[in-house]
């Protein structure tokens, strides 16, 4: 199977472009996950603390 040099160059360029697009997509996904993570952390920090002592809010009724 003979492939012309022009076709080989076009194939190499399209593969490079696909690789670049995948890298950009991965970078954008990583950035959006970091942003979501920081937002969830801020939300968890602002949530009221749960009860740690006593009977109110520290026990679960498992017979329900």
N, C-alpha and C positions, 0 to 999 in steps of 0.2 A: 504494500500500500504506500503510494507516494503522496506526500503532502507538500504543497507548494510553500515556499518560504513566507509568502504573504499570508497564507491561511494560518500558518504556524504562528506568525507574529500577532495576527488578530486573535487567535485562541489564547495566546499568552496574555495579551492585554485584557481580554474579557475575564480571564481567570484572576488577574491582578485586581481588576475592578471589583469583582465579586468578593475577593478576600478583603479589600478595603471596606466595602459596604458591610460585611460581616463584623469587621473590627469596630466600625462606627456604631452599628447596632448594639454590640456587646457593651461598648462604652456608655451609650445612652441608657441601656438597661441597668448597668451598675450605678450610674448617677441617680436614676430614678429610685432604685432600691435604697440608696444611701439617704436620699431625701425622705422617703417614706419611713425609714428607720429612725431618723432624727425626729420626725413628727410624732411617731408612736412613743418614742422616749419622752418627749415633752408632754404628751398626753398622760402617760403613766406617772410622770412626776407631779402633775397637777391633780391627780386623783387623790381623794381622801384616803388616809391610812386606815387599814382594817383593824378591828379590835384584836388585841393580843392577850387580854386577861379577862376574867369574869365569865359569865355564862351567856351574855347577850352577844350574839354575832360570832361566837367562837365554836359553836357546836352545830352539827348537822343532824336532823331527824331522819334516820334511814328507814323508818317504818312508813313513810308517806307513800 
